[in-house]
């Protein structure tokens, strides 16, 4: 993941630098793209890492719930109801 993030960061910086070099002189004076380039690239890379973590989290939770069901059986459903109740409480808190 770190290797891909470094590759993504380098690719974005190169593309932004190329675009910045194509600007005309009058546009370059008003543009602040060079100063914001690093912050924007870091935000994009960090967002991509969060997205990948979320995508990989879904199968992990599914496997964990399956194993929990196999180990404890029917009482698993009670814990699942409690989990969904907690998630809805967190969602309401985050929205408000």
PyMOL commands that set and color helices and strands:
alter all, ss='L'
color gray80, all
select helices_A, chain A and resi 2-21+25-30+33-95
alter helices_A, ss='H'
color red, helices_A
deselect
rebuild
show_as cartoon
